[in-house]
Amino acid sequence: MRIRQMIVLAAALALMLSAGAGAQGQKVSIIEAWFIHNESMGDPVAVEKGFFGNLQVQVIGGGPGLSPIDRVMAKARAGEIVFGVDYPYNILEARVKQRLPLVVVAHDFQKSAVHILSWKPLTSAREIQGTVATWIGYDKQIKAAIGADWAKRIKIVNQQGDPATIGAWMKKQYQFAHAMGYNEVLVAKRLVKEKYYVYPIARLGPDWPENVVFTTEDIVQKYPQIVQQFVAGHYKGFDYALKNREEAATILLKYNKNLDRSHELEGMDFLQSIIVAGGAKTSGLGYIDEKGWERMAADLVKIGVFPSMPDYKAAYTTRFPSGVKP
């Protein structure tokens, strides 16, 4: 009897040790929206400081022509645990039009970083006419600012040219350019000598959240504890980076040697304003702005992206608070 009990206990102990080893070695990927830089600083910092705990997190940079949604779906279909960063409207559109089982688990940015660079002053978005350079697929805010007849008023082109994608605009090849507050806006400030104008997109109309962390519904259902652990570590990384910017810049350069340290540090000042904006002050980093989703969905209907109000509430979950206060 005692021998049998010892065998059972040994088997149970072996199972526990095996399960523990598996948990410690759980591999997770995060696919960033763009090249690794200050926009995505939370993840490299969290990896280097150990904020993900026993998760083995691989940080994968993005870039032009690389869809975070496509890359997340490919890894998820291969059985991997994967997260991505993209705009909320891209997630919503993929759910509705492609029926992809994506779900947002947190917001990096409660406010938009998008600005419009213009060679002429604007009193409203209705004065934007002609060619507007942006990234194809990331033009919904500009269209929403102009209105339902945007196609009659503007032509969207893919912006291009160094430095930082606004080179062609700087050469006046087009009148208007999309610019992020932590990147192209700073480049223009340093390098453009002629008179120009810069407008936050919210000042022109759309007031939407931006950069969201997403995964698949299946991953949320099967691995809720891992999702929670990843979200918490992700925002511990952002919080630490904002409070220790020089160290964060050093970590970013380890992941992307092409970065300019001073540029990344300057961009962190702007990022502070949209990462801890609005509800995040009381709800912690990663706060999901539900009203922002409603505003966004209504604007997308107005410009013809959806024929009627989509089920935007199904595109996100508030089950995974970060627990990190700014």
C-alpha positions as CSV (number, residue, x, y, z in Angstrom):
1,M,0.0,0.0,0.0
2,R,2.8,2.4,1.0
3,I,4.7,1.6,-2.2
4,R,1.6,2.3,-4.3
5,Q,1.1,5.7,-2.5
6,M,4.8,6.5,-3.1
7,I,4.4,5.7,-6.8
8,V,1.3,7.9,-7.1
9,L,3.0,10.8,-5.2
10,A,6.1,10.5,-7.4
11,A,3.9,10.6,-10.6
12,A,2.0,13.6,-9.3
13,L,5.3,15.4,-8.4
14,A,6.7,14.6,-11.9
15,L,3.5,16.0,-13.5
16,M,3.8,19.2,-11.4
17,L,7.4,19.7,-12.3
18,S,6.7,19.1,-15.9
19,A,3.8,21.6,-15.9
20,G,6.0,24.2,-14.1
21,A,8.8,23.8,-16.5
22,G,6.4,24.3,-19.4
23,A,5.0,27.4,-17.8
24,Q,8.5,28.9,-17.3
25,G,9.4,28.2,-20.9
26,Q,6.2,29.4,-22.5
27,K,7.2,31.2,-25.7
28,V,5.2,34.3,-26.7
29,S,5.6,36.7,-29.7
30,I,4.7,40.3,-30.0
31,I,4.6,41.8,-33.5
32,E,5.1,45.5,-33.5
33,A,3.3,47.9,-35.9
34,W,6.6,49.4,-37.1
35,F,10.3,49.2,-36.7
36,I,11.3,48.9,-33.0
37,H,11.6,52.5,-31.6
38,N,10.0,54.6,-28.9
39,E,6.5,53.8,-30.1
40,S,7.1,50.1,-29.1
41,M,9.5,50.7,-26.2
42,G,7.3,48.9,-23.7
43,D,8.2,45.4,-25.0
44,P,12.0,45.6,-25.3
45,V,12.2,47.3,-21.9
46,A,9.9,44.7,-20.3
47,V,12.1,41.9,-21.8
48,E,15.3,43.4,-20.6
49,K,14.0,44.2,-17.1
50,G,12.2,40.9,-16.6
51,F,8.7,42.3,-16.4
52,F,7.2,39.4,-18.3
53,G,8.1,37.0,-15.6
54,N,8.6,33.5,-16.8
55,L,7.3,34.2,-20.3
56,Q,9.9,34.0,-23.1
57,V,8.8,37.0,-25.2
58,Q,10.2,37.5,-28.7
59,V,9.8,41.1,-29.9
60,I,9.4,41.3,-33.7
61,G,9.7,44.6,-35.5
62,G,7.3,45.6,-38.3
63,G,7.7,47.9,-41.3
64,P,6.2,49.1,-44.5
65,G,4.2,46.4,-46.3
66,L,4.1,44.2,-43.2
67,S,0.6,43.7,-41.8
68,P,0.6,42.9,-38.1
69,I,-2.8,41.3,-38.6
70,D,-1.6,38.9,-41.3
71,R,1.5,38.0,-39.3
72,V,-0.4,37.4,-36.1
73,M,-3.0,35.2,-37.9
74,A,-0.2,33.2,-39.5
75,K,1.5,32.5,-36.1
76,A,-1.8,31.8,-34.4
77,R,-2.8,29.3,-37.1
78,A,0.6,27.6,-36.5
79,G,-0.4,27.1,-32.8
80,E,1.8,29.9,-31.4
81,I,0.8,32.4,-28.7
82,V,1.1,35.7,-30.4
83,F,0.1,39.4,-29.9
84,G,0.2,42.3,-32.3
85,V,0.0,46.1,-32.3
86,D,-2.2,47.9,-34.9
87,Y,-4.8,50.6,-35.2
88,P,-8.3,49.8,-33.7
89,Y,-10.1,50.4,-37.0
90,N,-7.9,47.8,-38.8
91,I,-8.9,45.2,-36.2
92,L,-12.6,46.1,-36.5
93,E,-12.5,46.1,-40.3
94,A,-10.7,42.7,-40.3
95,R,-13.3,41.2,-38.0
96,V,-16.3,42.5,-40.0
97,K,-15.1,42.2,-43.6
98,Q,-12.7,39.2,-43.3
99,R,-14.3,37.6,-40.3
100,L,-11.0,37.2,-38.6
101,P,-11.3,36.2,-34.9
102,L,-9.3,39.1,-33.5
103,V,-9.8,40.8,-30.2
104,V,-8.1,43.8,-28.6
105,V,-6.9,43.3,-25.1
106,A,-5.5,46.8,-24.3
107,H,-4.8,50.3,-25.6
108,D,-1.3,51.6,-25.9
109,F,-2.5,55.1,-27.0
110,Q,-5.8,56.5,-25.7
111,K,-5.3,59.4,-28.1
112,S,-4.1,59.6,-31.7
113,A,-0.5,60.5,-32.6
114,V,-1.6,61.4,-36.2
115,H,-1.0,65.0,-37.4
116,I,-1.4,66.6,-40.8
117,L,1.6,68.6,-42.2
118,S,0.4,71.3,-44.6
119,W,2.1,73.9,-46.7
120,K,-0.9,76.2,-46.2
121,P,-2.9,77.2,-43.2
122,L,-6.2,75.4,-42.5
123,T,-9.3,76.5,-40.6
124,S,-11.0,73.1,-41.1
125,A,-10.4,69.7,-42.7
126,R,-12.7,70.7,-45.5
127,E,-9.9,72.9,-46.8
128,I,-7.8,69.8,-47.4
129,Q,-7.9,69.2,-51.2
130,G,-5.5,67.6,-53.6
131,T,-2.9,64.9,-52.7
132,V,-2.5,63.6,-49.2
133,A,0.4,61.3,-48.5
134,T,-0.1,58.7,-45.8
135,W,0.3,54.9,-45.5
136,I,-2.3,53.0,-47.6
137,G,-4.6,51.2,-45.1
138,Y,-3.8,53.8,-42.4
139,D,-5.8,56.7,-43.9
140,K,-9.2,56.3,-42.2
141,Q,-8.7,59.3,-39.8
142,I,-7.8,61.6,-42.7
143,K,-10.9,60.5,-44.6
144,A,-13.1,60.9,-41.6
145,A,-11.8,64.4,-41.0
146,I,-12.7,65.4,-44.5
147,G,-16.1,63.7,-44.6
148,A,-18.2,61.4,-46.7
149,D,-17.1,63.0,-50.0
150,W,-13.4,62.6,-49.3
151,A,-12.9,60.7,-52.6
152,K,-14.0,63.8,-54.6
153,R,-11.7,66.1,-52.6
154,I,-8.4,64.2,-52.1
155,K,-6.2,61.6,-53.6
156,I,-4.4,59.3,-51.2
157,V,-0.8,58.3,-52.0
158,N,1.8,56.3,-50.1
159,Q,4.2,58.7,-48.6
160,Q,7.8,58.2,-49.2
161,G,11.3,59.7,-49.1
162,D,13.9,60.2,-46.4
163,P,14.0,61.6,-43.9
164,A,11.4,59.7,-42.0
165,T,9.0,59.2,-44.9
166,I,8.3,62.9,-45.4
167,G,11.1,63.6,-47.9
168,A,8.7,63.9,-50.9
169,W,6.5,66.3,-48.9
170,M,9.5,68.4,-47.9
171,K,10.2,68.7,-51.7
172,K,6.6,69.9,-52.1
173,Q,5.7,66.9,-54.3
174,Y,2.3,67.0,-52.5
175,Q,0.5,69.5,-50.3
176,F,-0.3,67.4,-47.2
177,A,1.4,64.6,-45.3
178,H,0.6,62.3,-42.5
179,A,2.9,62.7,-39.6
180,M,3.2,61.0,-36.2
181,G,3.8,63.3,-33.2
182,Y,6.7,61.2,-32.0
183,N,8.4,60.9,-35.4
184,E,7.8,62.9,-38.6
185,V,6.5,66.0,-36.7
186,L,9.9,66.2,-34.9
187,V,11.8,65.7,-38.1
188,A,9.9,68.5,-39.8
189,K,10.5,70.7,-36.7
190,R,14.3,70.2,-37.0
191,L,14.7,70.2,-40.8
192,V,12.0,72.3,-42.6
193,K,13.1,75.9,-42.9
194,E,10.2,77.3,-44.8
195,K,6.8,78.1,-43.2
196,Y,4.6,75.1,-42.8
197,Y,1.7,74.1,-40.6
198,V,1.0,71.1,-38.4
199,Y,-2.4,70.0,-37.1
200,P,-3.3,67.2,-34.7
201,I,-5.9,65.0,-36.3
202,A,-8.3,65.4,-33.3
203,R,-8.3,69.1,-34.0
204,L,-9.6,68.4,-37.4
205,G,-12.4,66.0,-36.2
206,P,-11.7,62.4,-35.5
207,D,-10.9,61.7,-31.8
208,W,-10.1,58.0,-31.8
209,P,-7.8,55.8,-29.7
210,E,-4.8,54.4,-31.5
211,N,-2.2,51.6,-31.2
212,V,-3.9,48.7,-29.6
213,V,-2.6,45.3,-28.4
214,F,-4.6,42.4,-30.0
215,T,-4.5,38.7,-30.3
216,T,-7.1,36.0,-31.3
217,E,-10.2,35.0,-29.5
218,D,-8.9,31.4,-29.3
219,I,-5.7,32.6,-27.5
220,V,-7.8,34.6,-25.0
221,Q,-10.0,31.6,-24.3
222,K,-7.2,29.0,-24.0
223,Y,-4.5,31.1,-22.3
224,P,-6.2,33.9,-20.2
225,Q,-3.5,33.8,-17.6
226,I,-0.8,34.3,-20.2
227,V,-2.7,37.1,-21.8
228,Q,-3.0,38.8,-18.4
229,Q,0.7,38.3,-17.7
230,F,1.7,39.7,-21.0
231,V,-0.5,42.7,-20.7
232,A,0.8,43.5,-17.2
233,G,4.5,43.1,-18.3
234,H,3.9,45.2,-21.5
235,Y,2.7,48.2,-19.5
236,K,5.3,47.8,-16.7
237,G,7.7,48.2,-19.6
238,F,6.0,51.4,-20.8
239,D,5.8,52.8,-17.3
240,Y,9.5,52.1,-16.6
241,A,10.5,53.5,-20.0
242,L,8.7,56.8,-19.4
243,K,10.2,57.1,-15.9
244,N,13.7,56.0,-17.0
245,R,14.1,57.4,-20.5
246,E,17.8,57.4,-20.9
247,E,17.9,53.7,-19.9
248,A,15.0,53.0,-22.2
249,A,16.8,54.7,-25.1
250,T,19.8,52.5,-24.5
251,I,17.6,49.4,-24.6
252,L,16.0,50.5,-27.8
253,L,19.4,51.0,-29.5
254,K,20.2,47.4,-28.5
255,Y,17.2,46.2,-30.5
256,N,17.6,48.7,-33.4
257,K,21.0,50.2,-34.0
258,N,19.7,52.5,-36.6
259,L,17.9,54.8,-34.1
260,D,18.9,58.3,-33.2
261,R,19.1,58.5,-29.4
262,S,18.1,62.2,-29.1
263,H,15.2,61.7,-31.5
264,E,13.8,58.8,-29.5
265,L,14.1,60.7,-26.3
266,E,12.3,63.7,-27.7
267,G,9.5,61.5,-29.0
268,M,9.0,60.1,-25.5
269,D,7.7,63.6,-24.4
270,F,4.9,63.4,-26.9
271,L,4.2,59.7,-26.2
272,Q,3.7,60.6,-22.5
273,S,0.7,62.8,-23.5
274,I,-1.2,60.1,-25.4
275,I,-0.2,57.0,-23.4
276,V,-1.5,58.4,-20.1
277,A,-4.3,60.5,-21.6
278,G,-7.9,60.6,-20.4
279,G,-9.2,57.6,-18.6
280,A,-5.8,56.1,-18.2
281,K,-5.1,58.5,-15.3
282,T,-7.6,56.6,-13.2
283,S,-7.7,53.2,-14.9
284,G,-4.0,52.5,-15.5
285,L,-1.9,52.1,-18.6
286,G,-3.6,50.1,-21.3
287,Y,-7.0,51.5,-20.4
288,I,-9.6,50.7,-23.1
289,D,-11.5,53.8,-24.1
290,E,-15.0,52.3,-24.9
291,K,-16.4,55.7,-25.9
292,G,-13.5,56.1,-28.3
293,W,-14.5,52.9,-30.0
294,E,-18.1,54.2,-30.4
295,R,-16.9,57.5,-31.9
296,M,-14.6,55.7,-34.3
297,A,-17.3,53.2,-35.4
298,A,-19.8,56.0,-36.1
299,D,-17.2,58.0,-38.1
300,L,-16.3,54.9,-40.2
301,V,-20.0,54.5,-41.1
302,K,-20.1,58.1,-42.2
303,I,-17.3,57.6,-44.7
304,G,-18.7,54.4,-46.0
305,V,-16.3,51.8,-44.5
306,F,-19.3,50.1,-43.0
307,P,-22.9,50.3,-44.3
308,S,-24.3,50.4,-40.7
309,M,-23.0,50.5,-37.2
310,P,-20.7,47.4,-36.7
311,D,-20.6,45.4,-33.5
312,Y,-17.5,47.3,-32.3
313,K,-18.0,46.0,-28.7
314,A,-17.2,42.5,-29.8
315,A,-13.8,43.7,-31.0
316,Y,-12.3,44.3,-27.6
317,T,-12.3,42.9,-24.0
318,T,-11.7,44.7,-20.8
319,R,-10.9,41.5,-18.9
320,F,-7.2,42.2,-18.8
321,P,-6.3,45.4,-16.9
322,S,-2.6,46.1,-16.7
323,G,-2.6,47.0,-13.0
324,V,0.0,49.7,-13.8
325,K,-0.8,53.2,-12.7
326,P,1.1,56.0,-14.4
